[in-house]
Amino acid sequence: MLIGQDIAVLGGGVAGLAAARACAMRGAKVTVYEQAEAITEVGAGLQITPNGAAVLRALGLDLAPVAMRSRGVRLMDGYMGREVLHLDFARYRPDADFWLVHRADLIALLEQGAREVGVEIALGHRVEAIAGDDEGVDLRFANGVAKRHGLVIGADGLHSVLRPMLNGPEEPFFTGQTAWRATVPSLGGEPAEALVHMAAGRHVVCYPLRDGALINIVAVEERPDWSEEGWQHRGDPAELVSHFSNFGAGVRTLLSRVEEVSRWGLFRHPVARHWHSDRTALVGDAAHPTLPFLAQGANMAFEDIWVLADCLDKLPLDQALPAYQARRRERVVKVIEAANGNARNYHLKGVTRAVGHTVLRLGNRFAAKAAVDRFAWLYDEDVTAQ
C-alpha cells in the first residue's frame, strides 16, 4: 500500500534517513526535510545492538565497512580499575551483531542508502508550521517554501515540531545528571569493547571507533546545576578533568587528552501519549527520548521505522498508524525503564555500592553467561521477522 504514496520525513538524522529508505524501498515517493545546510555529524559514537542491526540488514545496509564488531562490555570499579562484570559477547554471543560506529559514518551510510532508492533530501528547510486535513498535510518552512504531502513522519528528535502538535506542551524534568562527550586519538591496542568505569554518583564510558583510531568518551555526573539540553553545547576540558579527578589513573589519563568536549543536561521526557494523527506519525526520540544508559536510542529508532513502514505497507492508513503505536509502545516503555535502572546502578554509593559490586563479581565468576542472557529480551528481538 506504500506504492506511490507521497511521504515527507522531518529530520535528516539517523531515524529520518532510515525511515526514508524503509518507505522508499516499498515504493513510496519520499522527501526528507533537514533544517541544517548539510547532512553532517561530528564527534560521537554509537553502539548498535543486534535488534537494531537486524533492521539495517533488512534495509540492505552493511555496517561492516564503517563499524567495529564489539566483543563485549566491561563494568569497572572507577576508583581501583578492577573488573566488576564482563558481558562477553564474543564468547557467549559470537554470531550476534554488536557494533561500535562513529555517528558520522552511520549517517553517511544511511544518506547514501536513502539516495540510492530515490529519496530527495531538501537541506536548509526548517519547519515553521504544519496543518493537515483529510486529503494531506501542509508544511511551511522558514525559507518561505510550502509543500503538501500525503503523510508526514516526524523524525526530528528531542525538540520535534510535530510532537507538541499531537500531545500539547510538555515539560521534561532535569534528572540531576550532566553528561560530557568527546573523542580522542587512540594510543593503539585498545580492545573492541565498551568500558564502563563506575564511581559514586559518576561514571565514564569509553570504546574505540574507526578501526581503533579514536576513543569515544561519555562521562556522566550527578550535580545540582545543569546545562541546556542537547549535546552541541561546548564544555571546558579542564572542568571535565577536575570533576572526575578521583577516578583511577587510566581514566584520568584518558580524560587529560581531551581537547574539545560538549556538555549537556540529561532530561527525562515522557513517552508520547499520541504517536500519530490521521496523516502524521512520530518515530525515535520525537516519540520516546531515552537516557543514554542502555545504548538504545538509535536501536529503538530503527525498530520504530521498520514497524511503521511494515504497517503502512500492509494496512490502510487509518489502521496502519494505530497499529504502529500499538506494536511499539509497550516495548519502548520497557527499554526506557531498563535504561533508567542502569543510571542508578552505575552510580551506587557507600554500602549499597560495595554490596552491589560484590554480587556482580560473584555473578561474573559463577554465572557469566547468565549476565549476558539477562538482556536477551532486548537484543534478540527482531522486528523484521514479525
HUJO-V935025 format. One record per pair of residues at least 24 apart in sequence whose C-alpha atoms are under 6 Angstrom apart, sorted by the first residue. I is the first residue (numbers start at 1). J is the second residue. D is the distance in whole Angstrom. If there is no record, write none. Layout:
I:J:D
I:J:D
This chain:
1:313:5
2:26:6
2:27:6
2:28:5
2:313:5
3:27:4
3:28:5
4:28:5
5:29:6
6:149:6
6:150:5
7:149:6
7:150:6
7:151:5
7:152:6
8:32:6
8:152:5
9:152:6
9:153:5
10:154:5
10:155:5
10:156:6
11:155:5
11:156:5
14:107:6
15:155:6
15:301:6
16:155:5
17:110:6
19:305:5
21:114:5
23:309:6
30:119:5
31:119:6
31:120:5
31:121:6
32:121:5
32:122:6
33:122:5
33:125:6
34:123:5
34:125:6
35:124:5
35:125:4
35:126:4
36:124:5
37:123:5
37:124:5
41:104:5
42:104:6
44:102:6
44:103:6
45:101:6
45:102:4
45:103:5
45:216:6
46:100:6
46:101:5
47:99:6
47:100:5
47:295:6
48:98:6
48:99:5
49:98:5
50:97:5
50:98:6
50:379:5
51:379:5
51:381:6
51:382:6
52:299:4
52:302:6
67:100:6
67:101:5
68:99:6
68:100:5
69:98:6
69:99:4
70:98:5
70:99:5
70:100:6
70:192:5
70:193:5
71:192:6
71:193:5
72:193:5
73:193:6
73:194:5
73:195:6
74:195:5
75:196:5
76:196:6
76:197:5
77:197:6
77:198:5
78:197:4
78:198:5
78:199:5
78:247:5
79:247:5
79:248:5
80:248:6
84:361:5
85:360:6
85:361:6
85:364:5
87:372:5
101:209:6
151:279:5
151:280:6
152:280:5
153:280:6
153:281:5
153:282:6
154:281:6
154:282:5
155:283:5
156:286:6
157:285:5
157:286:4
158:285:6
158:286:5
160:286:6
172:267:6
172:268:6
172:269:5
173:267:5
173:268:6
174:267:4
175:266:6
175:267:5
176:222:6
176:223:6
176:224:6
177:221:5
177:222:4
177:223:6
177:266:6
178:220:6
178:221:5
178:264:6
178:265:4
178:266:6
179:219:6
179:220:4
179:263:6
179:264:6
180:218:6
180:219:5
180:262:6
180:263:4
181:217:6
181:218:5
181:261:6
181:262:5
182:217:5
182:261:5
183:215:5
183:216:5
183:217:6
184:214:6
184:215:5
184:258:6
185:213:6
185:214:4
186:213:5
186:214:5
186:215:6
198:346:5
199:347:6
200:347:5
200:348:5
200:349:5
201:347:4
202:347:6
226:265:5
227:264:5
227:265:5
228:264:6
228:265:6
229:264:5
229:265:5
230:264:6
231:264:5
232:262:6
233:262:5
233:263:6
234:262:4
234:263:6
235:261:5
235:262:5
235:263:5
290:336:6
293:339:5
293:342:6
293:343:6
294:339:5
